[in-house]
């Protein structure tokens, strides 16, 4: 209800708003600062691990995605008030980064997290190709929901929720089976299991906050600056990502010998190649939807000029 910045701010105004208390300030900082933590983690892995060893490639892609999605989110929240068109384009990149993060998660799950019972199964073989396709579809559907459905905000938001929950649930099928349903031999119970439970709980909590707009809908105006759902969504998402990274690193270390002996080989195509393919297609989708916004803007400008000329002729 309050705390909004000017809808036509300059880039300088947007940057200066980082140091002013608005309803976006904590949205920005709660993702901008963690970007540097995950970048530090990425650099540490590059220094401490042999990056030429393909076994660590899925972790490197995942860490890169952990850097990109909070950075894209903080930039989107920072510069979204420059114009309506800028807002759409900023969040197109935000959606692309989130879809890349979903693929990064899938790469680590396929390489380190799959329960022993499912390793080298048909599902395991087609898991990465499907996750790659899902990440591209995620970007496309999310961008579509923002650019063409402005007249129906509820439908737009519903499509956006579907765009991100579907890849999440698909990526987590092996994890959910391992920690909730698998019993007996081959279920891979180790020190990482408890951490997987924790980041799964936080993932559901972030989705709940995004969908329900709690707590601000219970007390409108009381959480305009601090404590509204999107801030909490950001905080729980980052904590969940950190716990996810911790669990993945534990599985990667504890299961290395068994996975290298029994799992499908990790190579360029099913790690870096899949990530590059997903990123390329997502960027193309973002370009297409962004270009469409400029075409719409040009059409509106021409229509406005035409109406002005018509009005002037009537006055004459």
For each residue, the residues with C-beta under 8 A, 3 or more apart:
1: 220 221 224
2: 23 221 224 225
3: 21 22 23 24 224 225
4: 7 22 23
5: 9 13 14 17 22 24 81
6: 9 13 81
7: 4 81 83 84
8: 81 82 83
9: 5 6 13 14 17 81 82
10: 13 14 82
11: 14 15 79 82
12: 15 16
13: 5 6 9 10 16 17 81
14: 5 9 10 11 17 78 79 81 82
15: 11 12 18 78
16: 12 13 19 20
17: 5 9 13 14 20 22 24 25 78 81
18: 15 25 28 29 78
19: 16
20: 16 17 25
21: 3 25 225
22: 3 4 5 17 25 225
23: 2 3 4 27 224 225 228
24: 3 5 17 27 28 77 78 80
25: 17 18 20 21 22 28 29 225
26: 29 30 225 226 231 234
27: 23 24 30 31 73 74 77 230 231 234
28: 18 24 25 31 32 74 77 78
29: 18 25 26 32 33 74
30: 26 27 33 34 231 234 235 238
31: 27 28 34 35 70 71 73 74 77 234 238
32: 28 29 35 36 70 71 74
33: 29 30 36 37
34: 30 31 37 38 70 238 241 242
35: 31 32 38 39 67 70 71 74
36: 32 33 39 40
37: 33 34 40 41 242
38: 34 35 41 42 63 66 67 70 241 245
39: 35 36 42 43 67
40: 36 37 43 44
41: 37 38 44 45 63 66 245
42: 38 39 45 46 60 63 64 66 67
43: 39 40 46 47
44: 40 41 47 48
45: 41 42 48 49 51 56 59 60 63
46: 42 43 49 51 60
47: 43 44
48: 44 45
49: 45 46 53 56 59
50: 53 56
51: 45 46 56 57 60
52:
53: 49 50 56 57
54: 57 265 266 267 268 271
55: 111 252 256 260 266
56: 45 49 50 51 53 59 60 252
57: 51 53 54 60 61 266 268 271 272
58: 61 62 107 108 110 111 112 266 271
59: 45 49 56 62 63 108 112 248 249 252
60: 42 45 46 51 56 57 63 64
61: 57 58 64 65 103 104 107 108 271 272 275
62: 58 59 65 66 104 105 107 108 245 248
63: 38 41 42 45 59 60 66 67 104 245
64: 42 60 61 67 68 104 275
65: 61 62 68 69 97 100 101 103 104 105 275
66: 38 41 42 62 63 69 70 101 104 241 245
67: 35 38 39 42 63 64 70 71
68: 64 65 71 72 97 100 101
69: 65 66 72 73 94 97 98 100 101
70: 31 32 34 35 38 66 67 73 74 238
71: 31 32 35 67 68 74 75 97
72: 68 69 75 76 93 94 96 97 98
73: 27 31 69 70 76 77 94 97 98 234
74: 27 28 29 31 32 35 70 71 77 78
75: 71 72 78 79 90 93 94
76: 72 73 79 80 90 91 93 94
77: 24 27 28 31 73 74 80
78: 14 15 17 18 24 28 74 75
79: 11 14 75 76 82 86 90
80: 24 76 77 86 87 90 91
81: 5 6 7 8 9 13 14 17 86 87
82: 8 9 10 11 14 79 86 87
83: 7 8 86 87
84: 7 87 88
85: 88 89 293 294 297
86: 79 80 81 82 83 89 90
87: 80 81 82 83 84 90 91
88: 84 85 91 92 146 147 289 290 293
89: 85 86 92 93 286 290 293
90: 75 76 79 80 86 87 93 94
91: 76 80 87 88 94 95 146
92: 88 89 95 96 143 146 147 286 289 290
93: 72 75 76 89 90 96 97 286
94: 69 72 73 75 76 90 91 97 98
95: 91 92 98 99 138 139 142 143 146 160 163
96: 72 92 93 99 100 139 279 282 283 285 286
97: 65 68 69 71 72 73 93 94 100 101
98: 69 72 73 94 95 101 102 138 142 164
99: 95 96 102 103 135 136 138 139 142 164 167 278 282
100: 65 68 69 96 97 103 104 135 275 278 279 282
101: 65 66 68 69 97 98 104 105
102: 98 99 105 106 131 134 135 138 164 167 168 171
103: 61 65 99 100 106 107 131 132 134 135 274 275 278
104: 61 62 63 64 65 66 100 101 107 108 275
105: 62 65 101 102 108 109 171 244
106: 102 103 109 110 127 128 131 135 167 170 171
107: 58 61 62 103 104 110 111 128 131 270 271 274 275
108: 58 59 61 62 104 105 111 112 113 248 252
109: 105 106 112 113 114 127 171 172 174 175 248
110: 58 106 107 113 114 124 127 128 131 174 270
111: 55 58 107 108 252 259 263 266 271
112: 58 59 108 109 248 251 252 255 259
113: 108 109 110 174 175 178 192 196 247 248 251
114: 109 110 118 119 124 127 174 178 263
115: 118 119 174 177 178 182 186 187 188
116: 119 186 187 188 258 262
117: 121 182 186 187
118: 114 115 121 123 124 174 177
119: 114 115 116 124 259 262 263 264
120: 124 125 262 263 264
121: 117 118 124 125
122: 125 126
123: 118 126 127 173 174
124: 110 114 118 119 120 121 127 174 264
125: 120 121 122 264
126: 122 123 129 130
127: 106 109 110 114 123 124 130 131 174
128: 106 107 110 131 132 270 274
129: 126 132 133 274
130: 126 127 133 134 170
131: 102 103 106 107 110 127 128 134 135 167 170 171 274
132: 103 128 129 135 136 274 277 278
133: 129 130 136 137
134: 102 103 130 131 137 138 166 167 170 171
135: 99 100 102 103 106 131 132 138 139 167 278 282
136: 99 132 133 139 140 278 281 282 285
137: 133 134 140 141 163 167
138: 95 98 99 102 134 135 141 142 163 164 166 167
139: 95 96 99 135 136 142 143 281 282 285 286
140: 136 137 143 144 285
141: 137 138 144 145 159 160 162 163
142: 95 98 99 138 139 145 146 159 160 163 164
143: 92 95 139 140 146 147 285 286 289
144: 140 141 147 148 149 159 289
145: 141 142 148 149 155 156 157 159 160 163
146: 88 91 92 95 142 143 149 150 156 160
147: 88 92 143 144 150 289 292 293
148: 144 145
149: 144 145 146 152 153 155 156 159
150: 146 147 153 156
151:
152: 149 155 156
153: 149 150 156 157
154: 157 158
155: 145 149 152 158 159
156: 145 146 149 150 152 153 159 160
157: 145 153 154 160 161
158: 154 155 161 162
159: 141 142 144 145 149 155 156 162 163
160: 95 141 142 145 146 156 157 163 164
161: 157 158 164 165 207 210 211
162: 141 158 159 165 166
163: 95 137 138 141 142 145 159 160 166 167
164: 98 99 102 138 142 160 161 167 168
165: 161 162 168 169 207
166: 134 138 162 163 169 170
167: 99 102 106 131 134 135 137 138 163 164 170 171
168: 102 164 165 171 172 203 207
169: 165 166 172 173
170: 106 130 131 134 166 167 173
171: 102 105 106 109 131 134 167 168
172: 109 168 169 175 176 200
173: 123 169 170 176 177
174: 109 110 113 114 115 118 123 124 127 177 178
175: 109 113 172 178 179 196 200
176: 172 173 179 180 181 200
177: 115 118 173 174 180 181 182
178: 113 114 115 174 175 181 182 187 188 193 196
179: 175 176 182 193 196 197 200
180: 176 177
181: 176 177 178
182: 115 117 177 178 179 186 187 188
183: 187
184: 187
185:
186: 115 116 117 182
187: 115 116 117 178 182 183 184
188: 115 116 178 182 193 251 255
189: 193
190: 193 250 251 254 255
191: 194 195 250 254
192: 113 195 196 247 248 250 251 254
193: 178 179 188 189 190 196 197
194: 191 197 198
195: 191 192 198 199 243 246 247 250
196: 113 175 178 179 192 193 199 200 247
197: 179 193 194 200 201
198: 194 195 201 202 243 247
199: 195 196 202 203 240 241 243 244 247
200: 172 175 176 179 196 197 203 204
201: 197 198 204 205
202: 198 199 205 206 236 237 239 240 243
203: 168 199 200 206 207 240
204: 200 201 207 208
205: 201 202 208 209 236 240
206: 202 203 209 210 233 236 237 240
207: 161 165 168 203 204 210 211
208: 204 205 211 212 214
209: 205 206 212 213 214 229 230 232 233 236
210: 161 206 207 229 230 233
211: 161 207 208
212: 208 209 217 229
213: 209 216 217 229
214: 208 209 217 218 229
215: 218 219 222 223 227 228 229
216: 213 219 220 222 223 224 227 228 229
217: 212 213 214 220
218: 214 215
219: 215 216 222 223
220: 1 216 217
221: 1 2 224
222: 215 216 219 227
223: 215 216 219 226 227 228 229
224: 1 2 3 23 216 221 228
225: 2 3 21 22 23 25 26
226: 26 223 231
227: 215 216 222 223 231 232
228: 23 215 216 223 224 231 232
229: 209 210 212 213 214 215 216 223 232 233
230: 27 209 210 233 234
231: 26 27 30 226 227 228 234 235
232: 209 227 228 229 235 236
233: 206 209 210 229 230 236 237
234: 26 27 30 31 73 230 231 237 238
235: 30 231 232 238 239
236: 202 205 206 209 232 233 239 240
237: 202 206 233 234 240 241
238: 30 31 34 70 234 235 241 242
239: 202 235 236 242 243
240: 199 202 203 205 206 236 237 243 244
241: 34 38 66 199 237 238 244 245
242: 34 37 238 239 245 246
243: 195 198 199 202 239 240 246 247
244: 105 199 240 241 247 248
245: 38 41 62 63 66 241 242 248 249
246: 195 242 243 249 250
247: 113 192 195 196 198 199 243 244 250 251
248: 59 62 108 109 112 113 192 244 245 251 252
249: 59 245 246 252 253
250: 190 191 192 195 246 247 253 254
251: 112 113 188 190 192 247 248 254 255
252: 55 56 59 108 111 112 248 249 255 256
253: 249 250 256
254: 190 191 192 250 251
255: 112 188 190 251 252 258 259
256: 55 252 253 259 260
257: 260 261
258: 116 255 261 262 263
259: 111 112 119 255 256 262 263
260: 55 256 257 263
261: 257 258
262: 116 119 120 258 259
263: 111 114 119 120 258 259 260
264: 119 120 124 125 270
265: 54
266: 54 55 57 58 111 270 271
267: 54 270 271
268: 54 57 271 272 273
269: 273 274
270: 107 110 128 264 266 267 273 274
271: 54 57 58 61 107 111 266 267 268 274 275
272: 57 61 268 275 276
273: 268 269 270 276 277
274: 103 107 128 129 131 132 269 270 271 277 278
275: 61 64 65 100 103 104 107 271 272 278 279
276: 272 273 279 280
277: 132 273 274 280 281
278: 99 100 103 132 135 136 274 275 281 282
279: 96 100 275 276 282 283
280: 276 277 283 284
281: 136 139 277 278 284 285
282: 96 99 100 135 136 139 278 279 285 286
283: 96 279 280 286 287
284: 280 281 287 288
285: 96 136 139 140 143 281 282 288 289
286: 89 92 93 96 139 143 282 283 289 290
287: 283 284 290 291
288: 284 285 291 292
289: 88 92 143 144 147 285 286 292 293
290: 88 89 92 286 287 293 294
291: 287 288 294 295
292: 147 288 289 295 296
293: 85 88 89 147 289 290 296 297
294: 85 290 291 297 298
295: 291 292 298 299
296: 292 293 299 300
297: 85 293 294 300 301
298: 294 295 301 302
299: 295 296 302 303
300: 296 297 303 304
301: 297 298 304 305
302: 298 299 305 306
303: 299 300 306 307
304: 300 301 307 308
305: 301 302 308 309
306: 302 303 309 310
307: 303 304 310 311
308: 304 305 311 312
309: 305 306 312 313
310: 306 307 313 314
311: 307 308 314 315
312: 308 309 315 316
313: 309 310 316
314: 310 311
315: 311 312
316: 312 313
